[in-house]
Amino acid sequence: MKHVKALAVKGIMTLVLLYLFLGFGFGLSFGNVFIITVILVGIAYLGDILILPKITNIMATVADPVIAFFIVWWLGMALTPIAPKTMAGAAAISAIAIAVGEYFFHIYLAKLGIGSDRLSTSSS
């Protein structure tokens, strides 16, 4: 049940951030943003539960925007007619916003008991 709650929080956070930047900022449809969100959340959550316990929150937060950038960029180019350079800018802005959210999400995971003690706010 903890994973369902964590996935819901991550999914809602990611959907809101991506729709704010990609939908309102770059005109992507809600459907396209939703598809990008589902794929990004699925891949990133696997990293959260498999890799995050082995590294610190800061290290994970540095890796998150890289993953988010490439997923958003590739899927954005596949799903929309937006030019690659424009989509790269949209992906970069979205990735930075997601990284900020992920920092706090990792702390939330630690409080749920998903992850490790290395994620506590004192070691960040």
N, C-alpha and C positions, 0 to 999 in steps of 0.2 A: 504494500500500500504506500510505503514511503516513496517508492520509485514513481508510482502513478502521480502522486502529489508533486514531486519534484519535476517530472516531465510536464505537468500542466503549468507549473509556474514558469519553467523555462520556455515552453511553447507560447504562452501568453506574452511574456516579456519580449521574446524574439519577434512575434507577429506584430506587436504594437510598434516596436522600434523599426522594423523593416517597412511596415506600412507608412509610418511617419516619414521616413526618408525616401523609400522607393516609390510608394504610392503617391503621396502628396508632392514630394520633391521632384520625382522623375517620371511621373505618370504611369507607373506600372499598375495593372489591374489588380484588384483584390485577389482574384483567382491565382494570378501569377505569383503574387507575394505569398499567398498561402502555400503554394507548391514549394517555393524556395524555403519557406519556414519549416515545413514538414521534413524536408530532406536535410536541411542544416541542423535542425534540432536532433534528428535521429543520429546523425554522424557525430555531432558535438557531444551529445549525451553519452554515447559510447566512450568517447575520450574522457568525459567527466568521471565515469565509473571505473574505467580500466586504467587510465594513465594518471589522472589527477591524484589518486592516493599515493603515488610514488614521487610526486614533485610538490613544490610549494605553490601557493595560490598565485604569487607573482609570476612564476615561470609559466603556469597554466594560462594566466591572463595575457601574457605576452604571446603565447601560441594561438590563443583563440581568434584574434583578429586576422591572423594569417589564414587560418582555416576558413573563417567566415568570408574573407575577401575572395578567395578562389571559388568557393561554392556559389556565392552570390554573383560573382562575375560570370562564371561559366553558365550557370542556369539562366541568368539574366539575358545573356547573349543567345542562348538556345530558345528562350521563350518569347523574346521581344525583338522588334526591329531596331532597337537602340544601337547606335554605333559603339564599337568596342571601347574606344577611349572614353566616351561618355559613361558607358556602363562600368568601366574601371573606376571612374570617379565616384559614381553612385555606390559601388561596392566598397570603396575605401572609406567613404563617410559612414556607411552602414556598419562596417567592420569596427570602426573606432567606437561607435555607440554601443555595439554589442559587447565589445571588450569591457567597457565600463560596467555594463549590466552583469556580465559574467563574473567580474571580481566579487560583486555582492552575492551572486548566485552560488559561487563556490563556498562562501561563508555560510550561506543558508544550507547547503548540502552537509557541511560539517555539523551544523546544529541538528540536522535530521539524523545524523549518524551514518551518512553515506560519504565515504571518503576516509580521511585520516585526521589525526591530531595536528598534522602539519598545516592544516587549513585554518587553524584558529586565527583570530585577528591579531594575536600577540606575535605570531611568527611571520606576518605579512610584511 
